[in-house]
Amino acid sequence: MLVAAGARGFAKKVKGGKGKGAAAGGLKGIQPDLQPWLPLILKPKREKVKHNFTEEELQDAERRAKEYSRQKSYQNLAWRRDMEAKFQLRNEAWAALPEALQHSANQPDLEPFPLTRRIPTDYPPATWPL
């Protein structure tokens, strides 16, 4: 029988303290229809392995972690600069429109895509409607 802390999310709320799950011969507090699925839902507990790293390995891991963090920060900064440039170009394009068109340019386009629109893909579709 598998009983784990992760099973608590699937337990029925029982009034009065004692549930009928134990009296019916099943796992206490577990819905009977979920019992066959428990091995798939619950992950087996893994034994914790204590790693013995040398001082050089720890320093190398710390150096690589800092370099990774630095590179991710640079990527995020580049992405933010790119988005800011796009927003600025969008706002400049909107300001260049005549005032009569500016209001309609701010309205979202909620029209659905045409059903016959072809989308470029890497491979042709399996069946193509004629």
N, CA, C and O atoms as CSV, one atom per row, in Angstrom:
chain,resi,resn,atom,element,x,y,z
A,1,MET,N,N,0.843,-1.188,0.000
A,1,MET,CA,C,0.000,0.000,0.000
A,1,MET,C,C,0.877,1.236,0.000
A,1,MET,O,O,1.886,1.299,0.702
A,2,LEU,N,N,0.482,2.214,-0.792
A,2,LEU,CA,C,1.217,3.468,-0.847
A,2,LEU,C,C,0.450,4.535,-0.094
A,2,LEU,O,O,-0.704,4.816,-0.416
A,3,VAL,N,N,1.057,5.112,0.873
A,3,VAL,CA,C,0.475,6.240,1.574
A,3,VAL,C,C,1.593,7.248,1.721
A,3,VAL,O,O,2.654,6.946,2.266
A,4,ALA,N,N,1.346,8.436,1.234
A,4,ALA,CA,C,2.385,9.464,1.309
A,4,ALA,C,C,1.738,10.806,1.566
A,4,ALA,O,O,0.518,10.954,1.497
A,5,ALA,N,N,2.578,11.779,1.863
A,5,ALA,CA,C,2.075,13.121,2.147
A,5,ALA,C,C,1.412,13.711,0.915
A,5,ALA,O,O,0.508,14.535,1.047
A,6,GLY,N,N,1.837,13.311,-0.287
A,6,GLY,CA,C,1.251,13.833,-1.514
A,6,GLY,C,C,-0.181,13.383,-1.719
A,6,GLY,O,O,-0.909,13.986,-2.507
A,7,ALA,N,N,-0.601,12.331,-1.024
A,7,ALA,CA,C,-1.956,11.819,-1.180
A,7,ALA,C,C,-2.970,12.687,-0.464
A,7,ALA,O,O,-4.173,12.534,-0.677
A,8,ARG,N,N,-2.511,13.588,0.374
A,8,ARG,CA,C,-3.436,14.419,1.142
A,8,ARG,C,C,-4.312,15.274,0.245
A,8,ARG,O,O,-5.460,15.550,0.595
A,9,GLY,N,N,-3.805,15.696,-0.894
A,9,GLY,CA,C,-4.582,16.531,-1.797
A,9,GLY,C,C,-5.755,15.796,-2.405
A,9,GLY,O,O,-6.689,16.420,-2.910
A,10,PHE,N,N,-5.715,14.456,-2.361
A,10,PHE,CA,C,-6.778,13.685,-2.965
A,10,PHE,C,C,-7.697,13.062,-1.921
A,10,PHE,O,O,-8.584,12.284,-2.271
A,11,ALA,N,N,-7.502,13.386,-0.661
A,11,ALA,CA,C,-8.310,12.809,0.404
A,11,ALA,C,C,-9.647,13.522,0.488
A,11,ALA,O,O,-9.752,14.720,0.227
A,12,LYS,N,N,-10.668,12.756,0.858
A,12,LYS,CA,C,-11.988,13.354,1.050
A,12,LYS,C,C,-12.016,14.086,2.378
A,12,LYS,O,O,-11.318,13.720,3.324
A,13,LYS,N,N,-12.829,15.120,2.433
A,13,LYS,CA,C,-13.021,15.826,3.687
A,13,LYS,C,C,-14.015,15.011,4.510
A,13,LYS,O,O,-15.137,14.742,4.080
A,14,VAL,N,N,-13.577,14.634,5.682
A,14,VAL,CA,C,-14.380,13.745,6.512
A,14,VAL,C,C,-14.935,14.525,7.683
A,14,VAL,O,O,-14.209,15.244,8.369
A,15,LYS,N,N,-16.250,14.374,7.909
A,15,LYS,CA,C,-16.881,14.998,9.058
A,15,LYS,C,C,-16.896,13.999,10.204
A,15,LYS,O,O,-17.135,12.811,9.990
A,16,GLY,N,N,-16.645,14.467,11.403
A,16,GLY,CA,C,-16.749,13.603,12.564
A,16,GLY,C,C,-15.489,12.820,12.868
A,16,GLY,O,O,-15.488,12.050,13.829
A,17,GLY,N,N,-14.424,12.968,12.113
A,17,GLY,CA,C,-13.153,12.350,12.465
A,17,GLY,C,C,-12.849,11.062,11.743
A,17,GLY,O,O,-11.782,10.958,11.137
A,18,LYS,N,N,-13.733,10.059,11.771
A,18,LYS,CA,C,-13.429,8.773,11.146
A,18,LYS,C,C,-14.073,8.707,9.777
A,18,LYS,O,O,-15.256,9.004,9.609
A,19,GLY,N,N,-13.272,8.312,8.804
A,19,GLY,CA,C,-13.788,8.216,7.444
A,19,GLY,C,C,-14.265,6.813,7.143
A,19,GLY,O,O,-13.906,5.864,7.839
A,20,LYS,N,N,-15.068,6.682,6.114
A,20,LYS,CA,C,-15.549,5.368,5.744
A,20,LYS,C,C,-14.569,4.634,4.849
A,20,LYS,O,O,-14.793,3.468,4.524
A,21,GLY,N,N,-13.454,5.308,4.431
A,21,GLY,CA,C,-12.468,4.671,3.575
A,21,GLY,C,C,-11.765,3.525,4.278
A,21,GLY,O,O,-11.519,2.487,3.665
A,22,ALA,N,N,-11.433,3.693,5.561
A,22,ALA,CA,C,-10.749,2.640,6.298
A,22,ALA,C,C,-11.705,1.482,6.572
A,22,ALA,O,O,-11.287,0.324,6.551
A,23,ALA,N,N,-12.982,1.776,6.828
A,23,ALA,CA,C,-13.951,0.730,7.107
A,23,ALA,C,C,-14.237,-0.088,5.853
A,23,ALA,O,O,-14.585,-1.263,5.959
A,24,ALA,N,N,-14.100,0.500,4.675
A,24,ALA,CA,C,-14.375,-0.201,3.439
A,24,ALA,C,C,-13.177,-1.034,2.989
A,24,ALA,O,O,-13.258,-1.719,1.970
A,25,GLY,N,N,-12.075,-0.990,3.725
A,25,GLY,CA,C,-10.918,-1.798,3.392
A,25,GLY,C,C,-9.920,-1.077,2.502
A,25,GLY,O,O,-8.930,-1.685,2.095
A,26,GLY,N,N,-10.135,0.179,2.187
A,26,GLY,CA,C,-9.217,0.918,1.326
A,26,GLY,C,C,-8.220,1.709,2.132
A,26,GLY,O,O,-8.105,1.528,3.344
A,27,LEU,N,N,-7.509,2.572,1.472
A,27,LEU,CA,C,-6.570,3.447,2.151
A,27,LEU,C,C,-7.342,4.519,2.883
A,27,LEU,O,O,-8.310,5.063,2.350
A,28,LYS,N,N,-6.936,4.826,4.080
A,28,LYS,CA,C,-7.662,5.777,4.903
A,28,LYS,C,C,-7.622,7.169,4.287
A,28,LYS,O,O,-6.544,7.700,4.018
A,29,GLY,N,N,-8.774,7.752,4.065
A,29,GLY,CA,C,-8.880,9.108,3.573
A,29,GLY,C,C,-8.691,9.267,2.078
A,29,GLY,O,O,-8.739,10.390,1.577
A,30,ILE,N,N,-8.477,8.182,1.346
A,30,ILE,CA,C,-8.270,8.249,-0.099
A,30,ILE,C,C,-9.544,7.799,-0.795
A,30,ILE,O,O,-10.138,6.783,-0.435
A,31,GLN,N,N,-9.954,8.566,-1.794
A,31,GLN,CA,C,-11.144,8.192,-2.532
A,31,GLN,C,C,-10.925,6.851,-3.216
A,31,GLN,O,O,-9.875,6.633,-3.820
A,32,PRO,N,N,-11.903,5.947,-3.131
A,32,PRO,CA,C,-11.705,4.604,-3.697
A,32,PRO,C,C,-11.420,4.605,-5.196
A,32,PRO,O,O,-10.675,3.752,-5.678
A,33,ASP,N,N,-11.992,5.537,-5.932
A,33,ASP,CA,C,-11.750,5.548,-7.372
A,33,ASP,C,C,-10.340,6.019,-7.725
A,33,ASP,O,O,-9.892,5.822,-8.855
A,34,LEU,N,N,-9.628,6.644,-6.766
A,34,LEU,CA,C,-8.251,7.080,-7.025
A,34,LEU,C,C,-7.214,6.059,-6.591
A,34,LEU,O,O,-6.046,6.183,-6.959
A,35,GLN,N,N,-7.607,5.053,-5.817
A,35,GLN,CA,C,-6.639,4.110,-5.282
A,35,GLN,C,C,-5.852,3.369,-6.355
A,35,GLN,O,O,-4.645,3.204,-6.180
A,36,PRO,N,N,-6.451,2.909,-7.460
A,36,PRO,CA,C,-5.636,2.227,-8.475
A,36,PRO,C,C,-4.621,3.154,-9.151
A,36,PRO,O,O,-3.627,2.685,-9.708
A,37,TRP,N,N,-4.866,4.455,-9.104
A,37,TRP,CA,C,-3.992,5.399,-9.787
A,37,TRP,C,C,-2.888,5.942,-8.892
A,37,TRP,O,O,-2.019,6.672,-9.369
A,38,LEU,N,N,-2.902,5.607,-7.610
A,38,LEU,CA,C,-1.915,6.161,-6.694
A,38,LEU,C,C,-0.467,5.898,-7.110
A,38,LEU,O,O,0.353,6.809,-6.995
A,39,PRO,N,N,-0.105,4.695,-7.592
A,39,PRO,CA,C,1.288,4.521,-8.007
A,39,PRO,C,C,1.693,5.454,-9.139
A,39,PRO,O,O,2.870,5.793,-9.262
A,40,LEU,N,N,0.747,5.873,-9.964
A,40,LEU,CA,C,1.065,6.796,-11.050
A,40,LEU,C,C,1.075,8.244,-10.584
A,40,LEU,O,O,1.825,9.066,-11.109
A,41,ILE,N,N,0.240,8.553,-9.597
A,41,ILE,CA,C,0.144,9.923,-9.102
A,41,ILE,C,C,1.314,10.252,-8.185
A,41,ILE,O,O,1.942,11.304,-8.309
A,42,LEU,N,N,1.595,9.339,-7.265
A,42,LEU,CA,C,2.635,9.586,-6.276
A,42,LEU,C,C,3.995,9.200,-6.836
A,42,LEU,O,O,4.137,8.182,-7.513
A,43,LYS,N,N,4.960,10.002,-6.554
A,43,LYS,CA,C,6.317,9.691,-6.982
A,43,LYS,C,C,7.022,8.977,-5.839
A,43,LYS,O,O,6.858,9.351,-4.678
A,44,PRO,N,N,7.794,7.968,-6.152
A,44,PRO,CA,C,8.507,7.296,-5.058
A,44,PRO,C,C,9.529,8.229,-4.439
A,44,PRO,O,O,10.124,9.072,-5.110
A,45,LYS,N,N,9.716,8.053,-3.139
A,45,LYS,CA,C,10.683,8.900,-2.448
A,45,LYS,C,C,12.085,8.450,-2.816
A,45,LYS,O,O,12.393,7.258,-2.819
A,46,ARG,N,N,12.918,9.415,-3.122
A,46,ARG,CA,C,14.302,9.111,-3.448
A,46,ARG,C,C,15.152,9.321,-2.212
A,46,ARG,O,O,14.940,10.254,-1.437
A,47,GLU,N,N,16.103,8.447,-2.047
A,47,GLU,CA,C,17.006,8.606,-0.925
A,47,GLU,C,C,17.948,9.759,-1.216
A,47,GLU,O,O,18.459,9.894,-2.328
A,48,LYS,N,N,18.170,10.578,-0.219
A,48,LYS,CA,C,19.057,11.710,-0.388
A,48,LYS,C,C,20.499,11.222,-0.341
A,48,LYS,O,O,20.910,10.520,0.584
A,49,VAL,N,N,21.249,11.610,-1.358
A,49,VAL,CA,C,22.640,11.216,-1.437
A,49,VAL,C,C,23.482,12.422,-1.089
A,49,VAL,O,O,23.340,13.490,-1.685
A,50,LYS,N,N,24.351,12.245,-0.128
A,50,LYS,CA,C,25.219,13.346,0.253
A,50,LYS,C,C,26.443,13.326,-0.652
A,50,LYS,O,O,27.175,12.338,-0.702
A,51,HIS,N,N,26.654,14.424,-1.363
A,51,HIS,CA,C,27.781,14.525,-2.272
A,51,HIS,C,C,28.969,15.130,-1.535
A,51,HIS,O,O,28.825,16.073,-0.757
A,52,ASN,N,N,30.094,14.590,-1.786
A,52,ASN,CA,C,31.327,15.116,-1.205
A,52,ASN,C,C,32.108,15.814,-2.311
A,52,ASN,O,O,32.854,15.176,-3.055
A,53,PHE,N,N,31.932,17.118,-2.412
A,53,PHE,CA,C,32.629,17.893,-3.426
A,53,PHE,C,C,33.905,18.464,-2.834
A,53,PHE,O,O,33.968,18.802,-1.652
A,54,THR,N,N,34.907,18.562,-3.672
A,54,THR,CA,C,36.149,19.180,-3.230
A,54,THR,C,C,35.985,20.696,-3.257
A,54,THR,O,O,35.036,21.222,-3.840
A,55,GLU,N,N,36.907,21.373,-2.631
A,55,GLU,CA,C,36.862,22.845,-2.591
A,55,GLU,C,C,36.968,23.435,-3.992
A,55,GLU,O,O,36.312,24.431,-4.298
A,56,GLU,N,N,37.805,22.817,-4.859
A,56,GLU,CA,C,37.967,23.314,-6.227
A,56,GLU,C,C,36.679,23.147,-7.021
A,56,GLU,O,O,36.307,24.022,-7.802
A,57,GLU,N,N,35.993,22.008,-6.818
A,57,GLU,CA,C,34.731,21.783,-7.531
A,57,GLU,C,C,33.680,22.795,-7.097
A,57,GLU,O,O,32.925,23.300,-7.928
A,58,LEU,N,N,33.625,23.094,-5.810
A,58,LEU,CA,C,32.662,24.082,-5.321
A,58,LEU,C,C,32.961,25.472,-5.873
A,58,LEU,O,O,32.045,26.204,-6.248
A,59,GLN,N,N,34.234,25.834,-5.925
A,59,GLN,CA,C,34.609,27.144,-6.469
A,59,GLN,C,C,34.282,27.221,-7.959
A,59,GLN,O,O,33.805,28.250,-8.440
A,60,ASP,N,N,34.538,26.131,-8.691
A,60,ASP,CA,C,34.228,26.108,-10.126
A,60,ASP,C,C,32.725,26.214,-10.351
A,60,ASP,O,O,32.278,26.927,-11.250
A,61,ALA,N,N,31.943,25.506,-9.540
A,61,ALA,CA,C,30.479,25.569,-9.676
A,61,ALA,C,C,29.975,26.969,-9.362
A,61,ALA,O,O,29.072,27.466,-10.036
A,62,GLU,N,N,30.542,27.608,-8.353
A,62,GLU,CA,C,30.133,28.966,-8.003
A,62,GLU,C,C,30.489,29.946,-9.118
A,62,GLU,O,O,29.703,30.834,-9.448
A,63,ARG,N,N,31.687,29.778,-9.701
A,63,ARG,CA,C,32.104,30.658,-10.801
A,63,ARG,C,C,31.172,30.488,-12.008
A,63,ARG,O,O,30.755,31.469,-12.623
A,64,ARG,N,N,30.851,29.225,-12.340
A,64,ARG,CA,C,29.962,28.985,-13.483
A,64,ARG,C,C,28.548,29.488,-13.218
A,64,ARG,O,O,27.885,29.969,-14.137
A,65,ALA,N,N,28.077,29.385,-11.979
A,65,ALA,CA,C,26.744,29.895,-11.642
A,65,ALA,C,C,26.694,31.409,-11.784
A,65,ALA,O,O,25.710,31.954,-12.285
A,66,LYS,N,N,27.748,32.093,-11.348
A,66,LYS,CA,C,27.782,33.549,-11.483
A,66,LYS,C,C,27.839,33.962,-12.953
A,66,LYS,O,O,27.180,34.920,-13.357
A,67,GLU,N,N,28.626,33.238,-13.750
A,67,GLU,CA,C,28.717,33.549,-15.179
A,67,GLU,C,C,27.373,33.313,-15.866
A,67,GLU,O,O,26.961,34.108,-16.711
A,68,TYR,N,N,26.691,32.230,-15.510
A,68,TYR,CA,C,25.369,31.951,-16.072
A,68,TYR,C,C,24.394,33.066,-15.704
A,68,TYR,O,O,23.640,33.539,-16.555
A,69,SER,N,N,24.407,33.485,-14.448
A,69,SER,CA,C,23.517,34.555,-14.003
A,69,SER,C,C,23.820,35.850,-14.749
A,69,SER,O,O,22.904,36.572,-15.143
A,70,ARG,N,N,25.092,36.141,-14.942
A,70,ARG,CA,C,25.494,37.348,-15.663
A,70,ARG,C,C,24.997,37.306,-17.114
A,70,ARG,O,O,24.478,38.298,-17.626
A,71,GLN,N,N,25.160,36.161,-17.767
A,71,GLN,CA,C,24.713,36.037,-19.157
A,71,GLN,C,C,23.196,36.164,-19.261
A,71,GLN,O,O,22.694,36.792,-20.194
A,72,LYS,N,N,22.459,35.579,-18.320
A,72,LYS,CA,C,20.999,35.703,-18.341
A,72,LYS,C,C,20.573,37.151,-18.108
A,72,LYS,O,O,19.585,37.605,-18.684
A,73,SER,N,N,21.306,37.872,-17.274
A,73,SER,CA,C,21.001,39.285,-17.058
A,73,SER,C,C,21.224,40.086,-18.332
A,73,SER,O,O,20.426,40.961,-18.667
A,74,TYR,N,N,22.316,39.786,-19.048
A,74,TYR,CA,C,22.571,40.467,-20.322
A,74,TYR,C,C,21.481,40.158,-21.349
A,74,TYR,O,O,21.044,41.047,-22.080
A,75,GLN,N,N,21.046,38.905,-21.402
A,75,GLN,CA,C,19.973,38.534,-22.323
A,75,GLN,C,C,18.680,39.270,-21.979
A,75,GLN,O,O,17.981,39.753,-22.869
A,76,ASN,N,N,18.367,39.353,-20.698
A,76,ASN,CA,C,17.154,40.044,-20.284
A,76,ASN,C,C,17.244,41.528,-20.609
A,76,ASN,O,O,16.267,42.126,-21.059
A,77,LEU,N,N,18.401,42.122,-20.385
A,77,LEU,CA,C,18.586,43.532,-20.703
A,77,LEU,C,C,18.420,43.781,-22.195
A,77,LEU,O,O,17.783,44.754,-22.596
A,78,ALA,N,N,18.995,42.899,-23.024
A,78,ALA,CA,C,18.854,43.045,-24.475
A,78,ALA,C,C,17.395,42.912,-24.892
A,78,ALA,O,O,16.925,43.659,-25.750
A,79,TRP,N,N,16.677,41.964,-24.292
A,79,TRP,CA,C,15.264,41.787,-24.621
A,79,TRP,C,C,14.456,43.022,-24.237
A,79,TRP,O,O,13.599,43.470,-24.998
A,80,ARG,N,N,14.733,43.576,-23.041
A,80,ARG,CA,C,14.001,44.777,-22.604
A,80,ARG,C,C,14.301,45.963,-23.505
A,80,ARG,O,O,13.399,46.735,-23.828
A,81,ARG,N,N,15.558,46.120,-23.918
A,81,ARG,CA,C,15.903,47.217,-24.832
A,81,ARG,C,C,15.194,47.052,-26.167
A,81,ARG,O,O,14.711,48.027,-26.742
A,82,ASP,N,N,15.131,45.814,-26.664
A,82,ASP,CA,C,14.448,45.552,-27.927
A,82,ASP,C,C,12.964,45.884,-27.824
A,82,ASP,O,O,12.402,46.513,-28.720
A,83,MET,N,N,12.330,45.462,-26.731
A,83,MET,CA,C,10.904,45.750,-26.557
A,83,MET,C,C,10.663,47.248,-26.407
A,83,MET,O,O,9.688,47.774,-26.943
A,84,GLU,N,N,11.536,47.934,-25.689
A,84,GLU,CA,C,11.378,49.376,-25.517
A,84,GLU,C,C,11.507,50.096,-26.857
A,84,GLU,O,O,10.770,51.045,-27.124
A,85,ALA,N,N,12.440,49.648,-27.702
A,85,ALA,CA,C,12.589,50.250,-29.031
A,85,ALA,C,C,11.343,50.010,-29.872
A,85,ALA,O,O,10.901,50.905,-30.593
A,86,LYS,N,N,10.778,48.821,-29.788
A,86,LYS,CA,C,9.558,48.521,-30.550
A,86,LYS,C,C,8.388,49.371,-30.059
A,86,LYS,O,O,7.606,49.879,-30.862
A,87,PHE,N,N,8.269,49.527,-28.732
A,87,PHE,CA,C,7.195,50.369,-28.204
A,87,PHE,C,C,7.370,51.818,-28.655
A,87,PHE,O,O,6.399,52.495,-28.993
A,88,GLN,N,N,8.606,52.279,-28.655
A,88,GLN,CA,C,8.863,53.657,-29.075
A,88,GLN,C,C,8.517,53.842,-30.558
A,88,GLN,O,O,7.912,54.849,-30.925
A,89,LEU,N,N,8.892,52.886,-31.409
A,89,LEU,CA,C,8.553,52.969,-32.832
A,89,LEU,C,C,7.043,52.917,-33.043
A,89,LEU,O,O,6.508,53.628,-33.894
A,90,ARG,N,N,6.349,52.068,-32.262
A,90,ARG,CA,C,4.895,51.997,-32.371
A,90,ARG,C,C,4.258,53.332,-32.004
A,90,ARG,O,O,3.354,53.805,-32.693
A,91,ASN,N,N,4.733,53.939,-30.917
A,91,ASN,CA,C,4.162,55.217,-30.488
A,91,ASN,C,C,4.461,56.330,-31.485
A,91,ASN,O,O,3.625,57.207,-31.706
A,92,GLU,N,N,5.662,56.300,-32.095
A,92,GLU,CA,C,5.989,57.298,-33.107
A,92,GLU,C,C,5.120,57.123,-34.346
A,92,GLU,O,O,4.682,58.106,-34.944
A,93,ALA,N,N,4.867,55.873,-34.734
A,93,ALA,CA,C,4.006,55.615,-35.894
A,93,ALA,C,C,2.584,56.082,-35.606
A,93,ALA,O,O,1.919,56.631,-36.485
A,94,TRP,N,N,2.115,55.868,-34.381
A,94,TRP,CA,C,0.768,56.309,-34.020
A,94,TRP,C,C,0.688,57.835,-34.035
A,94,TRP,O,O,-0.303,58.400,-34.499
A,95,ALA,N,N,1.728,58.505,-33.528
A,95,ALA,CA,C,1.725,59.973,-33.511
A,95,ALA,C,C,1.803,60.553,-34.913
A,95,ALA,O,O,1.347,61.673,-35.143
A,96,ALA,N,N,2.381,59.799,-35.867
A,96,ALA,CA,C,2.496,60.293,-37.235
A,96,ALA,C,C,1.167,60.192,-37.995
A,96,ALA,O,O,1.021,60.804,-39.053
A,97,LEU,N,N,0.210,59.440,-37.480
A,97,LEU,CA,C,-1.089,59.313,-38.151
A,97,LEU,C,C,-1.887,60.598,-38.008
A,97,LEU,O,O,-1.714,61.335,-37.038
A,98,PRO,N,N,-2.766,60.872,-38.978
A,98,PRO,CA,C,-3.678,62.006,-38.805
A,98,PRO,C,C,-4.602,61.752,-37.608
A,98,PRO,O,O,-4.879,60.605,-37.259
A,99,GLU,N,N,-5.069,62.829,-36.990
A,99,GLU,CA,C,-5.897,62.689,-35.786
A,99,GLU,C,C,-7.163,61.890,-36.044
A,99,GLU,O,O,-7.674,61.235,-35.135
A,100,ALA,N,N,-7.673,61.932,-37.263
A,100,ALA,CA,C,-8.892,61.192,-37.574
A,100,ALA,C,C,-8.659,59.680,-37.502
A,100,ALA,O,O,-9.595,58.926,-37.235
A,101,LEU,N,N,-7.453,59.240,-37.732
A,101,LEU,CA,C,-7.157,57.807,-37.718
A,101,LEU,C,C,-6.569,57.317,-36.395
A,101,LEU,O,O,-6.492,56.109,-36.168
A,102,GLN,N,N,-6.157,58.228,-35.525
A,102,GLN,CA,C,-5.495,57.813,-34.293
A,102,GLN,C,C,-6.418,57.018,-33.373
A,102,GLN,O,O,-5.989,56.053,-32.741
A,103,HIS,N,N,-7.696,57.427,-33.298
A,103,HIS,CA,C,-8.622,56.720,-32.412
A,103,HIS,C,C,-8.837,55.285,-32.890
A,103,HIS,O,O,-8.799,54.355,-32.084
A,104,SER,N,N,-9.061,55.096,-34.188
A,104,SER,CA,C,-9.292,53.743,-34.695
A,104,SER,C,C,-8.015,52.896,-34.636
A,104,SER,O,O,-8.091,51.668,-34.576
A,105,ALA,N,N,-6.840,53.544,-34.653
A,105,ALA,CA,C,-5.591,52.787,-34.547
A,105,ALA,C,C,-5.397,52.226,-33.144
A,105,ALA,O,O,-4.675,51.242,-32.976
A,106,ASN,N,N,-6.017,52.820,-32.144
A,106,ASN,CA,C,-5.886,52.327,-30.771
A,106,ASN,C,C,-6.862,51.204,-30.442
A,106,ASN,O,O,-6.712,50.551,-29.409
A,107,GLN,N,N,-7.856,50.961,-31.292
A,107,GLN,CA,C,-8.831,49.916,-31.033
A,107,GLN,C,C,-8.238,48.548,-31.388
A,107,GLN,O,O,-7.609,48.401,-32.436
A,108,PRO,N,N,-8.434,47.555,-30.526
A,108,PRO,CA,C,-7.895,46.217,-30.841
A,108,PRO,C,C,-8.642,45.581,-32.002
A,108,PRO,O,O,-9.848,45.773,-32.151
A,109,ASP,N,N,-7.924,44.826,-32.822
A,109,ASP,CA,C,-8.518,44.120,-33.949
A,109,ASP,C,C,-8.971,42.747,-33.464
A,109,ASP,O,O,-8.149,41.856,-33.252
A,110,LEU,N,N,-10.275,42.580,-33.289
A,110,LEU,CA,C,-10.823,41.334,-32.760
A,110,LEU,C,C,-11.414,40.447,-33.849
A,110,LEU,O,O,-12.107,39.474,-33.550
A,111,GLU,N,N,-11.146,40.774,-35.098
A,111,GLU,CA,C,-11.652,39.955,-36.198
A,111,GLU,C,C,-10.952,38.600,-36.188
A,111,GLU,O,O,-9.736,38.540,-36.012
A,112,PRO,N,N,-11.703,37.507,-36.375
A,112,PRO,CA,C,-11.045,36.198,-36.424
A,112,PRO,C,C,-10.261,36.040,-37.734
A,112,PRO,O,O,-10.577,36.669,-38.744
A,113,PHE,N,N,-9.245,35.196,-37.691
A,113,PHE,CA,C,-8.480,34.926,-38.895
A,113,PHE,C,C,-9.359,34.203,-39.899
A,113,PHE,O,O,-10.234,33.435,-39.499
A,114,PRO,N,N,-9.153,34.426,-41.194
A,114,PRO,CA,C,-9.940,33.693,-42.186
A,114,PRO,C,C,-9.660,32.189,-42.092
A,114,PRO,O,O,-8.521,31.774,-41.881
A,115,LEU,N,N,-10.702,31.388,-42.248
A,115,LEU,CA,C,-10.544,29.944,-42.130
A,115,LEU,C,C,-9.732,29.358,-43.275
A,115,LEU,O,O,-9.163,28.275,-43.139
A,116,THR,N,N,-9.673,30.057,-44.392
A,116,THR,CA,C,-8.927,29.542,-45.541
A,116,THR,C,C,-7.486,30.035,-45.562
A,116,THR,O,O,-6.754,29.784,-46.519
A,117,ARG,N,N,-7.082,30.732,-44.515
A,117,ARG,CA,C,-5.721,31.256,-44.474
A,117,ARG,C,C,-4.720,30.117,-44.328
A,117,ARG,O,O,-4.874,29.247,-43.471
A,118,ARG,N,N,-3.704,30.133,-45.166
A,118,ARG,CA,C,-2.683,29.101,-45.094
A,118,ARG,C,C,-1.567,29.566,-44.183
A,118,ARG,O,O,-1.119,30.710,-44.249
A,119,ILE,N,N,-1.131,28.660,-43.336
A,119,ILE,CA,C,-0.070,28.963,-42.386
A,119,ILE,C,C,1.182,28.231,-42.845
A,119,ILE,O,O,1.130,27.025,-43.085
A,120,PRO,N,N,2.300,28.925,-42.973
A,120,PRO,CA,C,3.514,28.233,-43.405
A,120,PRO,C,C,3.984,27.235,-42.350
A,120,PRO,O,O,4.064,27.554,-41.163
A,121,THR,N,N,4.289,26.033,-42.801
A,121,THR,CA,C,4.762,24.975,-41.909
A,121,THR,C,C,6.006,24.337,-42.504
A,121,THR,O,O,6.326,24.551,-43.673
A,122,ASP,N,N,6.697,23.560,-41.702
A,122,ASP,CA,C,7.880,22.859,-42.185
A,122,ASP,C,C,7.515,21.716,-43.122
A,122,ASP,O,O,8.238,21.427,-44.076
A,123,TYR,N,N,6.383,21.066,-42.840
A,123,TYR,CA,C,5.954,19.925,-43.634
A,123,TYR,C,C,4.541,20.182,-44.141
A,123,TYR,O,O,3.771,20.882,-43.483
A,124,PRO,N,N,4.188,19.633,-45.292
A,124,PRO,CA,C,2.810,19.816,-45.771
A,124,PRO,C,C,1.844,19.067,-44.865
A,124,PRO,O,O,2.223,18.076,-44.241
A,125,PRO,N,N,0.595,19.530,-44.785
A,125,PRO,CA,C,-0.381,18.845,-43.949
A,125,PRO,C,C,-0.646,17.425,-44.452
A,125,PRO,O,O,-0.460,17.131,-45.633
A,126,ALA,N,N,-1.079,16.556,-43.549
A,126,ALA,CA,C,-1.325,15.170,-43.900
A,126,ALA,C,C,-2.453,15.069,-44.913
A,126,ALA,O,O,-2.334,14.334,-45.893
A,127,THR,N,N,-3.535,15.785,-44.697
A,127,THR,CA,C,-4.648,15.817,-45.654
A,127,THR,C,C,-4.976,17.268,-45.932
A,127,THR,O,O,-5.002,18.093,-45.018
A,128,TRP,N,N,-5.220,17.571,-47.153
A,128,TRP,CA,C,-5.530,18.949,-47.540
A,128,TRP,C,C,-6.929,18.983,-48.113
A,128,TRP,O,O,-7.214,18.245,-49.057
A,129,PRO,N,N,-7.820,19.815,-47.578
A,129,PRO,CA,C,-9.186,19.876,-48.124
A,129,PRO,C,C,-9.173,20.456,-49.539
A,129,PRO,O,O,-8.499,21.447,-49.820
A,130,LEU,N,N,-9.926,19.820,-50.401
A,130,LEU,CA,C,-10.001,20.277,-51.800
A,130,LEU,C,C,-11.190,21.158,-52.024
A,130,LEU,O,O,-11.407,21.631,-53.140
